[in-house]
């Protein structure tokens, strides 16, 4: 061990240590507060697709980890919707609503995209996003 | 991050590979940082900045000295550093390089069933970034271009013992790392903008073209000279390795005097991470040290302008890569397109190219502005400094913030998407092989959840910020004669660092908005 200037390191080391302790304290609070609602509830959304769009309020759907999520689709033209991440595909047609139902085991923000025949190679924004927040 | 990396998450989850490719435009699934955590992190950033101010400057340390532990004194580590082990590791690296090119040329061209894209963009480019900053300058050891060139040199010497390999033309002193900087920009464009970056054959052709360029330049200018100024990955990973808790050091004035780099000495007689000197030094003069993390950034000599530019391109590219996934960027693009219509490829590419080129200019202007202020505030010191000198001195201290942002943004993704390398290693060409019995490995998506990603992000970003502030303070104390001038010099820099950290946190608190390409068919 070679120590050329160890005696003068105290201030720097102290500040780093203080940083770590302060961090730990701040982060412990939300972690401890987080584990309250653990029951499996059903979270259902009625989603109407018109002209390949949904209403502004349905651009982001939020649910909590562990919930049973139901996406109840209806559309004005035949479509396939694809929930990325979970990787579910659901076929919808006018007058034939369909449901994507799953247990929200993965947390994250998952886009839903429309897959249809004859899509041109453009850059789409997603139809909507499903956000599964941790418990 | 390459669009391929973002896309691979979706493919990894889908069951039949063909199906996956048909729906390849996936996404990163990171949840934005919640407001409470964002506020906590922002508050900590500001509070700890004051703490560093209060503590680090009271009793300052000068110079670039730090405690180190020479691993070569331990028998186990000495065995690891044995030339046979090193050559063995190099052989493995060269094999991986050859397999990558062969997979690209002869394997399936489906990006999700070929090893080349996943290996290049996830395992190597992201993985080696973390390895370099977390362990040490391993690229200097494993670099396949360097290894193959070394072998060619050895064979030439073996055939004709007196032969001098290469032309050894001098690179003009002003060249610096400008060639590597230009190559880094080109690589960034391939990574972020180019549509064809996940096509296996393109990857193989690029690797072959780059090999030709690298070996030609090594032959003309000398191996080490080109590794230092033109081999972009050697420069990139070498800079990141300044953050690492290990170094190699040669303690021999004679070895240093013969070094083709005129400025490899950190302390008179000591060369840190200069493998040319290390190779030339007698075994007794060699050290392989453990050191405090980021001690490599305490070098009191300002870096050359070209190296500062290289670092600025690094910082700007990483930040831009995150910024272009924010709703703000998507909104800008939407404004450039006709309302209601999807964003055209040309608009997307032009905007990304512009962002890639303008980003470094904006960073450079902001840094020069802060340096100008620093120069003004320290005019009273016995040793005043110009804005340019201060910028070149302090720019490397920003690296911890950039690296922390990189970890925050990509670690959870690397851990999930990086798993595709496991099945692909068994079937690199996509021909249905199962070399290691892992071809049917299924990616475990749940190994990192949102909470893990959030807390890692916040902890790493705040620590990176504190580290950067601390380094800058020590550099300032070394540069200025009076502690008062050193302290005054830190006001603009601290403001810059707080703003940079806040910008990184802001990007993480934005929902990722994909302006993803259409289905890969």
Interface residues (C-beta under 8 A of the other chain):
Chain A: X1 X2 X3 X4 X5 X6 X8 X9 X10 X11 X12 X14 X15 X16 X18 X19 X20 X22 X23 X26 X27 X30 X31 X34 X60 X65 X82 X84 X85 X86 X87 X105 X106 X107 X108 X109 X110 X111 X113 X115 X119 X120 X121 X122 X123 X124 X125 X126 X129 X131 X132 X133 X134
Chain B: X9 X10 X13 X14 X15 X23 X25 X26 X27 X29 X30 X31 X32 X36 X37 X40 X44 X47 X48 X51 X52 X55 X56 X57 X58 X59 X60 X61 X63 X65 X66 X67 X68 X69 X70 X330 X342 X343 X344 X345 X348 X445 X446 X449 X450 X451 X455 X458 X459 X462 X463 X466 X467 X470 X474 X511 X512 X513 X514 X515 X516 X517 X518 X519
